């Protein structure tokens, strides 16, 4: 029984030496320097810790997109996207006025971009984007209006929209 421990230690040493010899090329490579792969990209860039699936666009700029189906379930929608039509930051929507007898609901969801509020590109028009969707529930006369203020990050640019309620 006492000879078992040295035999196990020796076989482990041989195993480690064999792995080191077969993976010599892998041990010779060093990780990229901070100049080759900056710390910000290691955290937030492609393959980073926070947004691993995000692909850095070749051009910079953000587009402010609006949409919605025009039904009470999705009256209006707003979102931001980069040049690869990837969602950036979510805008905020504030209700300025609404008809009595109903409730305006604002939530996160998908929508088809139909127009732009501003920004650098119209490339994402007609595509599915994610953002803030506005809906209305309750009783209100057809033709009543809802006034919304959409604020887009990071610049804080804002646009007012007046949405007409469709008939039920």
DSSP file (Angstrom, degrees, kcal/mol; ACC not computed):
  #  RESIDUE AA STRUCTURE BP1 BP2  ACC     N-H-->O    O-->H-N    N-H-->O    O-->H-N    TCO  KAPPA ALPHA  PHI   PSI    X-CA   Y-CA   Z-CA
    1    1 A X    >>        0   0    0      0, 0.0     3,-1.4     0, 0.0     4,-0.5   0.000 360.0 360.0 360.0 -37.6    0.0    0.0    0.0
    2    2 A X  H 3>  +     0   0    0      1,-0.3     4,-0.6     2,-0.2     3,-0.4   0.767 360.0  59.4 -65.2 -23.0    2.8    2.5    0.7
    3    3 A X  H 3> S+     0   0    0      1,-0.2     4,-1.4     2,-0.2    -1,-0.3   0.596  88.8  75.6 -79.1 -10.7    4.1    2.2   -2.9
    4    4 A X  H <> S+     0   0    0     -3,-1.4     4,-2.3     2,-0.2    -1,-0.2   0.885  89.1  54.9 -70.1 -39.7    0.8    3.4   -4.3
    5    5 A X  H  X S+     0   0    0     -4,-0.5     4,-2.4    -3,-0.4     5,-0.2   0.942 109.5  44.5 -63.9 -49.4    1.3    7.1   -3.5
    6    6 A X  H  X S+     0   0    0     -4,-0.6     4,-2.4     1,-0.2    -1,-0.2   0.882 113.2  52.8 -62.7 -34.9    4.7    7.5   -5.3
    7    7 A X  H  X S+     0   0    0     -4,-1.4     4,-2.0     2,-0.2    -1,-0.2   0.912 110.9  46.5 -65.5 -41.8    3.3    5.5   -8.3
    8    8 A X  H  X S+     0   0    0     -4,-2.3     4,-1.9     2,-0.2    -2,-0.2   0.891 113.0  49.6 -66.3 -40.9    0.2    7.9   -8.5
    9    9 A X  H  X S+     0   0    0     -4,-2.4     4,-2.0     1,-0.2    -2,-0.2   0.905 110.9  49.8 -65.3 -41.3    2.4   11.0   -8.1
   10   10 A X  H  X S+     0   0    0     -4,-2.4     4,-2.1     1,-0.2    -2,-0.2   0.892 110.2  49.5 -65.7 -40.4    4.8    9.7  -10.8
   11   11 A X  H  X S+     0   0    0     -4,-2.0     4,-2.0     2,-0.2    -1,-0.2   0.861 110.3  51.4 -68.4 -34.7    1.9    9.0  -13.3
   12   12 A X  H  X S+     0   0    0     -4,-1.9     4,-2.3     2,-0.2    -2,-0.2   0.899 109.6  50.1 -65.9 -40.3    0.4   12.5  -12.7
   13   13 A X  H  X S+     0   0    0     -4,-2.0     4,-2.2     1,-0.2    -2,-0.2   0.897 110.5  49.1 -64.8 -40.9    3.8   14.1  -13.4
   14   14 A X  H  X S+     0   0    0     -4,-2.1     4,-2.2     2,-0.2    -1,-0.2   0.888 110.8  51.5 -65.0 -39.4    4.1   12.1  -16.6
   15   15 A X  H  X S+     0   0    0     -4,-2.0     4,-2.2     2,-0.2    -2,-0.2   0.925 110.8  46.8 -63.6 -46.3    0.6   13.2  -17.6
   16   16 A X  H  X S+     0   0    0     -4,-2.3     4,-2.3     1,-0.2    -2,-0.2   0.901 112.2  50.6 -64.0 -41.6    1.3   16.9  -17.0
   17   17 A X  H  X S+     0   0    0     -4,-2.2     4,-2.1     1,-0.2    -1,-0.2   0.888 110.2  50.5 -64.3 -38.8    4.6   16.6  -18.9
   18   18 A X  H  X S+     0   0    0     -4,-2.2     4,-2.0     2,-0.2    -2,-0.2   0.905 111.1  47.7 -66.0 -41.6    2.8   15.0  -21.9
   19   19 A X  H  X S+     0   0    0     -4,-2.2     4,-1.8     1,-0.2    -2,-0.2   0.905 111.4  50.9 -65.8 -40.8    0.2   17.7  -22.0
   20   20 A X  H  < S+     0   0    0     -4,-2.3    -2,-0.2     1,-0.2    -1,-0.2   0.887 110.9  48.8 -64.7 -38.5    2.8   20.4  -21.8
   21   21 A X  H >< S+     0   0    0     -4,-2.1     3,-0.9     1,-0.2    -1,-0.2   0.889 113.4  45.8 -68.5 -38.7    4.7   18.9  -24.7
   22   22 A X  H 3< S+     0   0    0     -4,-2.0     3,-0.3     1,-0.2    -1,-0.2   0.770 118.2  42.3 -77.0 -24.7    1.7   18.5  -26.9
   23   23 A X  T 3X S+     0   0    0     -4,-1.8     4,-1.8    -5,-0.2     3,-0.3  -0.031  74.7 124.1-109.5  30.3    0.4   22.0  -26.2
   24   24 A X  H <> S+     0   0    0     -3,-0.9     4,-1.2     1,-0.2    -1,-0.2   0.863  72.6  53.3 -59.7 -38.2    3.7   23.7  -26.4
   25   25 A X  H  > S+     0   0    0     -3,-0.3     4,-0.9     1,-0.2    -1,-0.2   0.874 107.0  51.8 -66.2 -36.7    2.5   26.1  -29.1
   26   26 A X  H  4 S+     0   0    0     -3,-0.3     3,-0.4     1,-0.2    -1,-0.2   0.871 109.4  49.5 -67.9 -36.3   -0.5   27.2  -27.0
   27   27 A X  H  < S+     0   0    0     -4,-1.8    -1,-0.2     1,-0.2    -2,-0.2   0.753 104.0  61.2 -73.6 -22.4    1.8   27.9  -24.0
   28   28 A X  H  < S+     0   0    0     -4,-1.2     2,-0.2    -5,-0.2    -1,-0.2   0.763  89.9  83.3 -75.6 -24.5    4.1   30.0  -26.3
   29   29 A X     <  -     0   0    0     -4,-0.9     2,-0.3    -3,-0.4     0, 0.0  -0.561  67.1-154.4 -81.0 143.0    1.3   32.5  -27.2
   30   30 A X        -     0   0    0     -2,-0.2     3,-0.1     1,-0.1    -2,-0.1  -0.805  28.8 -93.8-110.8 157.8    0.5   35.3  -24.8
   31   31 A X        -     0   0    0     -2,-0.3    -1,-0.1     1,-0.1     0, 0.0  -0.278  56.7 -84.2 -64.4 158.3   -2.8   37.1  -24.4
   32   32 A X        -     0   0    0      1,-0.1    -1,-0.1     4,-0.1     2,-0.0  -0.271  47.4-112.8 -63.9 150.3   -3.2   40.3  -26.5
   33   33 A X     >  -     0   0    0      1,-0.1     4,-2.4    -3,-0.1    -1,-0.1  -0.234  28.6-103.7 -74.5 170.6   -1.8   43.5  -25.0
   34   34 A X  T  4 S+     0   0    0      1,-0.2     5,-0.1     2,-0.2    -1,-0.1   0.730 123.5  55.2 -69.5 -20.8   -4.0   46.3  -23.9
   35   35 A X  T  4 S+     0   0    0      1,-0.1     3,-0.3     2,-0.1    -1,-0.2   0.852 111.4  43.0 -77.7 -34.4   -3.0   48.2  -27.1
   36   36 A X  T  4 S+     0   0    0      1,-0.3     2,-0.3    -3,-0.1    -2,-0.2   0.863 135.5  15.7 -75.9 -36.6   -4.1   45.3  -29.3
   37   37 A X  S  < S-     0   0    0     -4,-2.4    -1,-0.3     4,-0.0    -2,-0.1  -0.758  89.8-144.4-140.0  87.1   -7.3   44.7  -27.4
   38   38 A X     >  -     0   0    0     -3,-0.3     4,-1.9    -2,-0.3     3,-0.3  -0.031  21.3-114.0 -58.8 156.7   -8.2   47.7  -25.1
   39   39 A X  H  > S+     0   0    0      1,-0.2     4,-1.4     2,-0.2     5,-0.2   0.864 115.4  56.5 -59.5 -39.3   -9.8   47.2  -21.7
   40   40 A X  H  >>S+     0   0    0      1,-0.2     4,-3.3     2,-0.2     5,-0.6   0.904 108.9  46.9 -61.3 -40.8  -13.0   48.9  -22.8
   41   41 A X  H  >5S+     0   0    0     -3,-0.3     4,-1.0     3,-0.2    -1,-0.2   0.837 106.5  58.6 -69.7 -32.2  -13.4   46.4  -25.7
   42   42 A X  H  <5S+     0   0    0     -4,-1.9     7,-1.3     2,-0.1    -1,-0.2   0.808 119.3  30.2 -65.0 -28.1  -12.7   43.5  -23.4
   43   43 A X  H  <5S+     0   0    0     -4,-1.4     7,-3.2     5,-0.3     8,-0.6   0.895 140.4  13.0 -95.0 -51.4  -15.6   44.6  -21.3
   44   44 A X  H  <5S+     0   0    0     -4,-3.3    -3,-0.2    -5,-0.2    -2,-0.1   0.570 107.3  85.8-107.3 -11.4  -18.1   46.2  -23.7
   45   45 A X  S ><<S-     0   0    0     -4,-1.0     3,-2.3    -5,-0.6     6,-0.3   0.004  95.1 -52.1 -83.6-171.6  -16.9   45.3  -27.2
   46   46 A X  T 3  S+     0   0    0      1,-0.3    -1,-0.2     7,-0.1     6,-0.2  -0.439 132.1  12.8 -64.0 130.7  -17.4   42.2  -29.4
   47   47 A X  T 3  S+     0   0    0      5,-1.0    -1,-0.3     4,-0.4     5,-0.2   0.533 103.6 137.4  79.1   6.0  -16.6   39.1  -27.4
   48   48 A X    <   -     0   0    0     -3,-2.3    -5,-0.3     3,-0.5    -1,-0.2  -0.108  68.1-105.0 -79.6-179.5  -16.6   41.2  -24.2
   49   49 A X  S    S+     0   0    0     -7,-1.3     3,-0.3     2,-0.1    -5,-0.2   0.839 112.6  36.8 -76.7 -34.7  -18.0   40.4  -20.9
   50   50 A X  S    S+     0   0    0     -7,-3.2     2,-0.3     1,-0.2    -6,-0.2   0.912 131.3  20.4 -89.1 -45.9  -21.1   42.7  -21.0
   51   51 A X    >   +     0   0    0     -8,-0.6     3,-1.1    -6,-0.3    -3,-0.5  -0.630  67.8 164.2-123.4  72.2  -22.3   42.5  -24.6
   52   52 A X  T 3  S+     0   0    0     -2,-0.3    -5,-1.0    -3,-0.3    -1,-0.1   0.759  77.2  44.9 -66.4 -24.6  -20.7   39.3  -26.1
   53   53 A X  T 3  S+     0   0    0     -7,-0.1    -1,-0.2    -6,-0.1     2,-0.2   0.496  85.9 111.6 -96.4  -3.7  -23.0   39.2  -29.2
   54   54 A X    <   -     0   0    0     -3,-1.1     2,-0.5    -9,-0.2    -7,-0.2  -0.518  55.1-152.6 -74.2 134.2  -22.7   42.8  -30.1
   55   55 A X        -     0   0    0     -2,-0.2     2,-0.3    -9,-0.1    29,-0.1  -0.933  19.5-121.6-109.3 126.5  -20.8   43.5  -33.3
   56   56 A X        -     0   0    0     -2,-0.5     4,-0.1     1,-0.1   -11,-0.0  -0.497  31.2-124.6 -68.1 125.4  -19.0   46.9  -33.6
   57   57 A X        -     0   0    0     -2,-0.3    -1,-0.1     1,-0.1    27,-0.0  -0.325   8.1-128.2 -70.5 155.3  -20.4   48.7  -36.6
   58   58 A X  S    S+     0   0    0     25,-0.0     2,-0.3     2,-0.0    -1,-0.1   0.763  96.3  42.5 -73.7 -24.6  -17.9   50.0  -39.3
   59   59 A X  S    S-     0   0    0      2,-0.1    24,-0.5     0, 0.0     2,-0.3  -0.910  84.1-128.8-121.2 150.5  -19.5   53.4  -39.1
   60   60 A X        +     0   0    0     -2,-0.3     2,-0.2    22,-0.1    -2,-0.0  -0.703  54.2  87.6-100.6 151.6  -20.5   55.3  -36.0
   61   61 A X        -     0   0    0     -2,-0.3    22,-0.4     2,-0.0     2,-0.4  -0.545  56.0-119.0 139.1 156.9  -23.8   57.0  -35.4
   62   62 A X        -     0   0    0     -2,-0.2    58,-1.1    20,-0.1     2,-0.4  -0.969  15.5-146.6-127.0 139.5  -27.2   56.2  -34.0
   63   63 A X  E     -AB  81 119A   0     18,-3.2    18,-1.8    -2,-0.4     2,-0.7  -0.871   9.4-142.6-104.7 140.7  -30.6   56.3  -35.8
   64   64 A X  E     -AB  80 118A   0     54,-3.3    53,-3.0    -2,-0.4    54,-1.2  -0.909  27.8-170.8-102.7 113.5  -33.8   57.3  -33.9
   65   65 A X  E     -AB  79 116A   0     14,-3.0    14,-2.4    -2,-0.7     2,-0.3  -0.808  11.8-169.5-112.9 145.6  -36.6   55.1  -35.3
   66   66 A X  E     +AB  78 115A   0     49,-2.5    48,-2.7    -2,-0.3    49,-1.9  -0.908  21.4 132.5-127.1 158.8  -40.4   55.2  -34.8
   67   67 A X  E     +AB  77 113A   0     10,-2.1    10,-1.7    -2,-0.3     2,-0.2  -0.826  10.5 161.0-170.8-151.0  -43.1   52.8  -35.8
   68   68 A X        -     0   0    0     44,-0.7     7,-0.2     8,-0.3     9,-0.1  -0.385  49.7-102.3 122.9 156.2  -46.1   51.0  -34.5
   69   69 A X        -     0   0    0      5,-1.3     6,-0.2    -2,-0.2     3,-0.1   0.637  46.7-122.2 -87.2 -14.0  -49.1   49.3  -36.1
   70   70 A X  S    S+     0   0    0      4,-1.7    96,-0.3     1,-0.4     5,-0.2   0.433  75.7 117.5  84.6  -1.7  -51.5   52.2  -35.5
   71   71 A X  B >  S-F   74   0B   0      3,-0.5     3,-0.8     1,-0.1    -1,-0.4  -0.488  83.6-105.7 -89.0 168.1  -53.8   49.9  -33.6
   72   72 A X  T 3  S+     0   0    0      1,-0.2    64,-2.8    95,-0.2     3,-0.5   0.756 119.9  60.8 -66.3 -22.1  -54.7   50.4  -29.9
   73   73 A X  T 3  S+     0   0    0      1,-0.3    -1,-0.2    62,-0.2    64,-0.0   0.777 126.4  12.0 -74.8 -26.2  -52.4   47.5  -29.0
   74   74 A X  B <  S+F   71   0B   0     -3,-0.8    -4,-1.7     1,-0.1    -5,-1.3  -0.497  72.4 159.1-149.8  72.2  -49.3   49.3  -30.5
   75   75 A X  S    S-     0   0    0     59,-1.3     2,-0.3    -3,-0.5    60,-0.2   0.908  71.6  -2.7 -62.0 -44.1  -50.2   52.9  -31.3
   76   76 A X  E     - C   0 134A   0     58,-1.3    58,-3.5    -4,-0.1     2,-0.3  -0.981  60.9-171.8-150.9 151.3  -46.6   54.1  -31.4
   77   77 A X  E     -AC  67 133A   0    -10,-1.7   -10,-2.1    -2,-0.3     2,-0.3  -0.991   1.7-172.1-147.8 152.0  -43.1   52.8  -30.9
   78   78 A X  E     +AC  66 132A   0     54,-2.2    54,-2.8    -2,-0.3     2,-0.3  -0.997  13.5 152.2-145.2 145.5  -39.6   54.3  -30.6
   79   79 A X  E     -A   65   0A   0    -14,-2.4   -14,-3.0    -2,-0.3     2,-0.4  -0.979  31.8-123.4-162.3 168.7  -36.1   52.9  -30.5
   80   80 A X  E     +A   64   0A   0      9,-0.4     8,-1.5    50,-0.4     2,-0.3  -0.932  26.3 175.7-121.8 147.2  -32.5   53.5  -31.3
   81   81 A X  E     -AD  63  87A   0    -18,-1.8   -18,-3.2    -2,-0.4     6,-0.2  -0.990  21.5-130.6-148.3 153.4  -30.1   51.5  -33.5
   82   82 A X    >   -     0   0    0      4,-1.9     3,-1.9    -2,-0.3   -20,-0.1  -0.130  52.1 -75.2 -89.8-167.8  -26.6   51.7  -34.8
   83   83 A X  T 3  S+     0   0    0    -24,-0.5   -23,-0.1   -22,-0.4   -21,-0.1   0.608 133.7  53.2 -70.4 -11.1  -25.4   51.2  -38.4
   84   84 A X  T 3  S-     0   0    0      2,-0.1    -1,-0.3   -29,-0.1     3,-0.1   0.219 117.9-112.1-101.6  12.7  -25.8   47.4  -38.0
   85   85 A X    <   +     0   0    0     -3,-1.9     2,-0.4     1,-0.2    -2,-0.1   0.794  69.4 146.5  60.2  31.4  -29.5   47.8  -36.9
   86   86 A X        -     0   0    0    -31,-0.1    -4,-1.9    43,-0.1    -1,-0.2  -0.816  56.7-103.5 -95.2 137.9  -28.5   46.6  -33.4
   87   87 A X  B     +D   81   0A   0     -2,-0.4    -6,-0.3    -6,-0.2     3,-0.1  -0.311  40.6 178.4 -59.5 137.3  -30.4   48.2  -30.5
   88   88 A X        -     0   0    0     -8,-1.5     2,-0.3     1,-0.4    -1,-0.1   0.437  55.6 -15.4-104.8-110.4  -28.4   50.8  -28.6
   89   89 A X        -     0   0    0     64,-0.2     2,-0.4   -10,-0.0    -9,-0.4  -0.695  68.8-115.2 -99.3 152.7  -30.1   52.6  -25.7
   90   90 A X        -     0   0    0     -2,-0.3   -11,-0.1   -11,-0.1    41,-0.1  -0.700  28.8-131.7 -87.3 130.0  -33.8   52.6  -25.0
   91   91 A X        -     0   0    0     -2,-0.4     2,-0.4   -13,-0.2    61,-0.2  -0.273  17.0-122.8 -72.1 165.7  -35.6   56.0  -25.3
   92   92 A X  E     -G  151   0C   0     59,-2.4    59,-2.9    40,-0.0     2,-0.5  -0.900  19.5-156.8-109.6 142.9  -37.9   57.3  -22.6
   93   93 A X  E     -G  150   0C   0     -2,-0.4     2,-0.4    57,-0.2    57,-0.2  -0.977   6.4-170.0-122.2 129.4  -41.5   58.2  -23.4
   94   94 A X  E     -G  149   0C   0     55,-2.4    55,-2.6    -2,-0.5     2,-0.6  -0.963  22.5-128.5-118.8 135.2  -43.5   60.6  -21.3
   95   95 A X  E     +G  148   0C   0     -2,-0.4    53,-0.2    53,-0.2     3,-0.1  -0.720  23.8 179.8 -83.6 120.5  -47.3   61.2  -21.8
   96   96 A X  E    S-     0   0C   0     51,-2.9     2,-0.3    -2,-0.6    52,-0.2   0.842  70.0  -6.6 -88.0 -38.8  -48.0   64.9  -22.1
   97   97 A X  E     +G  147   0C   0     50,-1.4    50,-2.2     2,-0.0    -1,-0.4  -0.983  62.5 177.4-156.3 149.5  -51.8   64.5  -22.6
   98   98 A X        -     0   0    0     -2,-0.3    48,-0.2    48,-0.2     2,-0.1  -0.983  36.5 -96.5-148.9 154.0  -54.3   61.7  -23.0
   99   99 A X    >   -     0   0    0     -2,-0.3     3,-0.6    46,-0.2     2,-0.1  -0.408  44.7-108.0 -71.3 149.1  -58.0   61.4  -23.3
  100  100 A X  T 3  S+     0   0    0      1,-0.2    -1,-0.1    -2,-0.1     3,-0.1  -0.367  97.2  47.6 -70.9 157.7  -60.0   60.6  -20.2
  101  101 A X  T 3  S+     0   0    0      1,-0.3    38,-2.2    39,-0.1     2,-0.3   0.601 103.0  65.7  90.1  12.0  -61.6   57.2  -19.8
  102  102 A X  E <   -E  138   0A   0     -3,-0.6     2,-0.4    36,-0.3    -1,-0.3  -0.939  70.0-122.1-153.7 175.3  -58.5   55.2  -20.8
  103  103 A X  E     -E  137   0A   0     34,-3.5    34,-2.4    -2,-0.3     2,-0.5  -0.991  13.3-145.2-130.9 130.3  -55.0   54.2  -19.8
  104  104 A X  E     -E  136   0A   0     -2,-0.4     2,-0.4    32,-0.2    32,-0.2  -0.823  20.5-163.3 -91.9 125.8  -51.8   54.7  -21.8
  105  105 A X  E     -E  135   0A   0     30,-2.9    30,-2.8    -2,-0.5     2,-0.4  -0.921   6.4-165.9-115.0 138.1  -49.4   51.9  -21.3
  106  106 A X  E     +E  134   0A   0     -2,-0.4     2,-0.3    28,-0.2    28,-0.2  -0.986  21.9 150.4-124.4 126.4  -45.7   52.1  -22.1
  107  107 A X  E     -E  133   0A   0     26,-2.4    26,-3.8    -2,-0.4     2,-0.3  -0.961  46.5 -89.9-151.7 167.0  -43.5   48.9  -22.3
  108  108 A X  E     +E  132   0A   0     -2,-0.3     2,-0.3    24,-0.2    24,-0.2  -0.590  62.9 119.8 -80.4 138.1  -40.5   47.3  -23.9
  109  109 A X  E     -E  131   0A   0     22,-2.6    22,-2.9    -2,-0.3     2,-0.3  -0.974  56.7 -71.7-174.7-173.4  -41.1   45.3  -27.1
  110  110 A X  E     +E  130   0A   0     -2,-0.3     2,-0.3    20,-0.2    20,-0.2  -0.716  43.4 166.1-100.3 150.7  -40.5   44.8  -30.8
  111  111 A X  E     -E  129   0A   0     18,-2.5    18,-3.2    -2,-0.3     2,-0.5  -0.974  38.3-106.5-154.6 163.4  -41.7   47.0  -33.6
  112  112 A X  E     -E  128   0A   0     -2,-0.3   -44,-0.7    16,-0.2     2,-0.4  -0.862  37.4-122.7 -95.8 125.4  -41.1   47.6  -37.3
  113  113 A X  E     +B   67   0A   0     14,-2.4    13,-3.3    -2,-0.5   -46,-0.2  -0.537  39.0 165.8 -69.9 121.5  -39.3   50.8  -38.0
  114  114 A X  E     -     0   0A   0    -48,-2.7     2,-0.3    -2,-0.4   -47,-0.2   0.655  61.9  -1.2-110.3 -24.3  -41.5   52.9  -40.3
  115  115 A X  E     -B   66   0A   0    -49,-1.9   -49,-2.5    10,-0.0     2,-0.4  -0.931  69.0-111.0-155.6 173.6  -39.8   56.4  -40.1
  116  116 A X  E     -B   65   0A   0     -2,-0.3   -51,-0.3   -51,-0.2     3,-0.1  -0.914   7.7-165.3-117.4 146.6  -37.0   58.2  -38.4
  117  117 A X  E    S-     0   0A   0    -53,-3.0     2,-0.3     1,-0.4   -52,-0.2   0.691  74.3 -55.0 -91.0 -27.1  -37.1   60.9  -35.8
  118  118 A X  E    S+B   64   0A   0    -54,-1.2   -54,-3.3     3,-0.1    -1,-0.4  -0.967  79.2 104.2 171.0-178.1  -33.5   61.7  -36.4
  119  119 A X  E    S-B   63   0A   0     -2,-0.3   -56,-0.3   -56,-0.3     3,-0.0  -0.668  72.6 -60.0 114.9-168.5  -30.0   60.3  -36.6
  120  120 A X  S    S+     0   0    0    -58,-1.1     2,-0.3    -2,-0.2   -57,-0.2   0.612 100.5  30.8 -98.4 -15.5  -27.5   59.2  -39.1
  121  121 A X        -     0   0    0     -3,-0.2     3,-0.1   -59,-0.1    -3,-0.1  -0.989  39.2-160.7-149.2 152.7  -29.0   56.5  -41.2
  122  122 A X    >   +     0   0    0     -2,-0.3     3,-1.6     1,-0.1    -1,-0.1   0.154  65.2 112.7-110.4  14.0  -32.3   55.2  -42.7
  123  123 A X  T 3  S+     0   0    0      1,-0.3    -1,-0.1     3,-0.0   -40,-0.1   0.796  72.0  54.3 -57.7 -33.1  -30.8   51.7  -43.2
  124  124 A X  T >  S+     0   0    0     -3,-0.1     3,-2.1   -42,-0.1   -11,-0.4   0.405  74.4 127.6 -89.0   2.8  -33.0   50.0  -40.6
  125  125 A X  T <  S+     0   0    0     -3,-1.6   -11,-0.2     1,-0.3     3,-0.1  -0.385  77.1  20.2 -61.6 134.7  -36.4   51.2  -42.0
  126  126 A X  T 3  S+     0   0    0    -13,-3.3    -1,-0.3     1,-0.3     2,-0.2   0.361 103.5 112.4  87.7  -4.3  -38.7   48.3  -42.5
  127  127 A X  S <  S-     0   0    0     -3,-2.1   -14,-2.4   -14,-0.1     2,-0.4  -0.642  75.9-100.7-100.8 158.5  -36.7   46.0  -40.1
  128  128 A X  E     + E   0 112A   0     -2,-0.2     2,-0.3   -16,-0.2   -16,-0.2  -0.643  48.1 173.8 -75.4 127.3  -37.7   44.7  -36.7
  129  129 A X  E     - E   0 111A   0    -18,-3.2   -18,-2.5    -2,-0.4     2,-0.4  -0.832  27.2-123.2-126.5 167.1  -36.2   46.7  -33.9
  130  130 A X  E     + E   0 110A   0     -2,-0.3   -50,-0.4   -20,-0.2     2,-0.3  -0.901  53.3 103.1-112.5 144.8  -36.6   46.7  -30.1
  131  131 A X  E     - E   0 109A   0    -22,-2.9   -22,-2.6    -2,-0.4     2,-0.5  -0.860  69.1 -29.6-178.8-146.6  -37.6   49.6  -28.1
  132  132 A X  E     -CE  78 108A   0    -54,-2.8   -54,-2.2    -2,-0.3     2,-0.4  -0.866  49.1-161.8-104.9 128.8  -40.5   51.2  -26.3
  133  133 A X  E     -CE  77 107A   0    -26,-3.8   -26,-2.4    -2,-0.5     2,-0.4  -0.926   4.4-151.9-114.9 134.4  -44.1   50.5  -27.4
  134  134 A X  E     +CE  76 106A   0    -58,-3.5   -58,-1.3    -2,-0.4   -59,-1.3  -0.894  18.7 174.0-106.8 131.4  -47.1   52.6  -26.5
  135  135 A X  E     - E   0 105A   0    -30,-2.8   -30,-2.9    -2,-0.4     2,-0.4  -0.886  18.4-143.0-131.0 165.3  -50.6   51.1  -26.3
  136  136 A X  E     - E   0 104A   0    -64,-2.8     2,-0.4    -2,-0.3   -32,-0.2  -0.996  14.1-178.4-133.5 132.3  -54.0   52.4  -25.1
  137  137 A X  E     + E   0 103A   0    -34,-2.4   -34,-3.5    -2,-0.4     2,-0.2  -0.988  43.7  42.8-128.8 140.6  -56.8   50.6  -23.3
  138  138 A X  E    S- E   0 102A   0     -2,-0.4     2,-0.6   -36,-0.3   -36,-0.3  -0.746  89.9 -41.9 126.4-172.7  -60.1   51.9  -22.3
  139  139 A X        +     0   0    0    -38,-2.2     2,-0.3    -2,-0.2    -2,-0.1  -0.839  62.2 143.2 -99.5 123.4  -62.9   54.0  -23.7
  140  140 A X        -     0   0    0     -2,-0.6     2,-0.1     4,-0.0   -39,-0.1  -0.970  53.3 -97.2-153.1 146.6  -62.1   57.1  -25.7
  141  141 A X    >   -     0   0    0     -2,-0.3     3,-2.1     1,-0.1    24,-0.2  -0.388  45.7-103.2 -66.1 138.1  -63.7   58.6  -28.7
  142  142 A X  T 3  S+     0   0    0      1,-0.3    24,-0.2    -2,-0.1    -1,-0.1  -0.387 111.2  36.6 -58.3 138.5  -62.2   57.7  -32.0
  143  143 A X  T 3  S+     0   0    0     22,-2.0    -1,-0.3     1,-0.4    23,-0.1   0.274  84.1 133.8  96.2 -10.1  -60.1   60.6  -33.2
  144  144 A X    <   -     0   0    0     -3,-2.1    21,-3.4    21,-0.1    -1,-0.4  -0.342  48.1-133.9 -65.5 156.6  -59.0   61.6  -29.7
  145  145 A X  E     - H   0 164C   0     19,-0.2     2,-0.4    -3,-0.1    19,-0.2  -0.839  14.9-155.7-120.8 154.9  -55.3   62.3  -29.4
  146  146 A X  E     - H   0 163C   0     17,-2.5    17,-3.1    -2,-0.3     2,-0.5  -0.997  14.3-149.2-123.8 128.5  -52.4   61.4  -27.2
  147  147 A X  E     -GH  97 162C   0    -50,-2.2   -51,-2.9    -2,-0.4   -50,-1.4  -0.876  19.9-176.6-101.0 128.6  -49.4   63.7  -27.0
  148  148 A X  E     -GH  95 161C   0     13,-3.3    13,-2.7    -2,-0.5     2,-0.5  -0.925  20.5-150.9-124.5 146.8  -46.1   62.0  -26.3
  149  149 A X  E     -GH  94 160C   0    -55,-2.6   -55,-2.4    -2,-0.3     2,-0.5  -0.982  14.9-162.3-116.0 119.4  -42.5   63.3  -25.7
  150  150 A X  E     -GH  93 159C   0      9,-3.0     9,-2.2    -2,-0.5     2,-0.5  -0.894   2.7-165.8-104.4 122.8  -39.8   60.9  -26.8
  151  151 A X  E     -GH  92 158C   0    -59,-2.9   -59,-2.4    -2,-0.5     2,-0.5  -0.944   6.9-154.2-112.5 123.7  -36.3   61.5  -25.4
  152  152 A X  E  >> - H   0 157C   0      5,-3.4     4,-1.9    -2,-0.5     5,-0.8  -0.825  23.6-107.0-101.4 129.2  -33.4   59.7  -27.0
  153  153 A X  T  45S+     0   0    0     -2,-0.5   -64,-0.2     1,-0.2   -65,-0.1  -0.454  83.6  23.8 -81.6 166.0  -30.2   58.9  -25.2
  154  154 A X  T  45S+     0   0    0     -2,-0.1    -1,-0.2   -63,-0.0    -2,-0.0  -0.977 128.3  35.9 -87.2 -11.0  -27.4   59.7  -24.9
  155  155 A X  T  45S-     0   0    0      1,-0.1    -2,-0.2     2,-0.1    -4,-0.0   0.750  96.4-126.5 -77.3 -22.6  -27.7   63.2  -26.2
  156  156 A X  T  <5 +     0   0    0     -4,-1.9    -3,-0.2     1,-0.2     2,-0.1   0.660  47.2 165.0  84.6  15.7  -31.1   63.9  -24.7
  157  157 A X  E   < -H  152   0C   0     -5,-0.8    -5,-3.4    -6,-0.1     2,-0.4  -0.444  17.0-165.6 -64.1 138.3  -32.7   64.9  -28.1
  158  158 A X  E     -H  151   0C   0     -7,-0.2     2,-0.4    -2,-0.1    -7,-0.2  -0.962  15.5-170.8-133.7 150.8  -36.4   64.9  -27.8
  159  159 A X  E     -H  150   0C   0     -9,-2.2    -9,-3.0    -2,-0.4     2,-0.4  -0.994  17.9-135.2-136.8 140.5  -39.3   65.0  -30.2
  160  160 A X  E     -H  149   0C   0     -2,-0.4     2,-0.4   -11,-0.2   -11,-0.2  -0.795  20.9-170.6 -97.0 140.8  -43.1   65.5  -29.5
  161  161 A X  E     -H  148   0C   0    -13,-2.7   -13,-3.3    -2,-0.4     2,-0.6  -0.992  14.0-154.1-130.9 138.0  -45.6   63.3  -31.3
  162  162 A X  E     -H  147   0C   0     -2,-0.4     2,-0.4   -15,-0.2   -15,-0.2  -0.965  17.4-164.3-111.8 118.4  -49.4   63.6  -31.4
  163  163 A X  E     -H  146   0C   0    -17,-3.1   -17,-2.5    -2,-0.6     2,-0.4  -0.879  10.5-142.0-107.8 130.6  -51.0   60.2  -32.0
  164  164 A X  E     -H  145   0C   0     -2,-0.4     2,-0.3   -19,-0.2   -19,-0.2  -0.786  21.9-123.0 -91.7 131.0  -54.7   59.9  -33.1
  165  165 A X        -     0   0    0    -21,-3.4   -22,-2.0    -2,-0.4   -21,-0.1  -0.548  24.8-136.3 -73.0 131.8  -56.6   57.0  -31.6
  166  166 A X        -     0   0    0     -2,-0.3   -22,-0.1   -96,-0.3    -1,-0.1  -0.414  30.8 -89.2 -80.6 163.8  -58.1   54.7  -34.2
  167  167 A X              0   0    0      1,-0.1   -95,-0.2   -25,-0.1    -1,-0.1  -0.358 360.0 360.0 -67.3 155.9  -61.7   53.3  -33.9
  168  168 A X              0   0    0     -3,-0.1    -1,-0.1   -97,-0.1    -2,-0.0   0.491 360.0 360.0 -68.4 360.0  -62.1   50.1  -31.9
